């Protein structure tokens, strides 16, 4: 709230608050409130077993540039395998912009929330699982531009 920024990424970043029966109710409600009010996101329900994400055209990227991202979905020696990724939705009343989608489903994979005091980027997959180093670098550059006030 003092003008900083936050990046949150992960496979179960929202579903643990919405769908996990072993999460304490008080913790789940606090988590949902944080996701809605601070990150500007809500859980779309259902996990996605895709291995791809793609940036949307934006003025933050050079004209016509799209970032194609692939993450490991099978066990391998270089990256941990993702069982699933999460679909996000903008929280009601939030000022968000979609940065990344899952092309197979059209679901939202990443959002930037523009608060009056700060910005937050949330990805429904772990950033570090993007296999291609160039795609990781491009996405981090996009995130940093999105967070710049």
WOQUI-V323054 format. One record per residue. N is the residue number from 1. RES is the residue in one letter. OMEGA is omega in whole degrees, -180 to 180 (NA if undefined). Layout:
n: [N;N]
res: [RES;RES]
omega: [OMEGA;OMEGA]
This chain:
n: [1;2;3;4;5;6;7;8;9;10;11;12;13;14;15;16;17;18;19;20;21;22;23;24;25;26;27;28;29;30;31;32;33;34;35;36;37;38;39;40;41;42;43;44;45;46;47;48;49;50;51;52;53;54;55;56;57;58;59;60;61;62;63;64;65;66;67;68;69;70;71;72;73;74;75;76;77;78;79;80;81;82;83;84;85;86;87;88;89;90;91;92;93;94;95;96;97;98;99;100;101;102;103;104;105;106;107;108;109;110;111;112;113;114;115;116;117;118;119;120;121;122;123;124;125;126;127;128;129;130;131;132;133;134;135;136;137;138;139;140;141;142;143;144;145;146;147;148;149]
res: [X;X;X;X;X;X;X;X;X;X;X;X;X;X;X;X;X;X;X;X;X;X;X;X;X;X;X;X;X;X;X;X;X;X;X;X;X;X;X;X;X;X;X;X;X;X;X;X;X;X;X;X;X;X;X;X;X;X;X;X;X;X;X;X;X;X;X;X;X;X;X;X;X;X;X;X;X;X;X;X;X;X;X;X;X;X;X;X;X;X;X;X;X;X;X;X;X;X;X;X;X;X;X;X;X;X;X;X;X;X;X;X;X;X;X;X;X;X;X;X;X;X;X;X;X;X;X;X;X;X;X;X;X;X;X;X;X;X;X;X;X;X;X;X;X;X;X;X;X]
omega: [-180;176;178;178;180;173;178;179;176;-180;-176;-172;180;-175;177;178;-175;-169;-173;-178;-180;176;178;-178;-180;179;180;-180;177;179;178;179;178;-179;-178;-171;-177;-179;-180;-177;172;-178;180;-178;178;177;-176;-179;178;175;-175;171;-177;177;174;175;-179;177;179;178;174;-176;177;-178;176;178;175;-178;175;176;-177;176;177;180;-180;-176;-173;-177;174;-176;178;174;179;175;-175;173;-178;171;174;174;-180;178;-179;177;-176;176;177;177;-170;175;170;-172;-179;-175;-175;179;180;179;-178;-179;168;179;-179;175;177;-178;-173;174;179;174;178;176;180;176;179;-180;-173;180;176;-171;-176;-177;178;178;177;-179;179;-180;178;176;178;179;-178;176;-180;-179;-178;-177;NA]
